């Protein structure tokens, strides 16, 4: 067995040495061939300098520096494509995912699954982050299915051939979890420890999580379009019933329904619905526009191991 660990890095310079030490202690007990791919996602601190130093000291570490901040999932996609070994493990850079829990994922993977998530027994997040995480999982349900979405976390292990399904994927909006469903339906999860964050502030804010959830809904699912259609049908039926009421009132009582405020309110309802539906259509047109522009998911600035021999052992 050989293992590639992929970690997106953003402003985590102080904790990277500890992360590497703990990873090495675990990986050397699991297999002979392993590597760590650290993808610097446009950090504003000394993260890239620390990554370069680590890559110099440990030949099993590879660093990739992106041109700017593309987002966690885009950086993950870059690292996953650079991974060389048969099993890929992804995790956060803040040590909330303990490296010591990796064997649990691999044991479950050996039962025949293609993707295994490490589901926290108790998440160590703030209130807003917890809400945003739940919103993200609700969004994932539309693209992944309910059972799979309940398992999702940043701590995952999967077989290398699972990434073949999205080898040609290009686009600015990336969700690794959705992309994995393109290649397999064999998912499982195990309960893992979830430690307190080693950094003071989470790099994945409430706002970023909400934007990510919205991008997943419009980028990997047609549910918003279907909801817009249902909303249009509902308002149309409501309008027809209102029209029948006006006609019936006219023929029976010989008068129209009085009240300018009533008519103005109906006009506002219909106009607002039309604008809402047009807004949903506009989001999908924007996605098509970005695809025609062929905007990349990420651009590499520098790779610490460009000349690495792919057959080199640790």
Secondary structure, DSSP 8 states (H G I E B T S, - for coil): -EEEEEEEESS-HHHHHHHHHHHHHHHHHH-SEEEEEEEE-S-SSSHHHHHHHHHHH-TTEEEEEESS---HHHHHHHHHHH--SSEEEE--SSSSB-GGGHHHHHHHHTTT-SEEEEEESS----HHHHHHHHHHHHHHHHHH-HHHHTT--S-EEEEGGGGGGGTT---S---HHHHHHHH---EEEEEE-B---SSSS-SS-HHHHHHHHHHHHHHS-SHHHHHHHHHHHHHHHHHHHHHHHHHHHHHHHSS----HHHHHHHHHHHHHHHHHHHHHHHHHHHHHHHHHHT--S--EEEETTTT--TT---
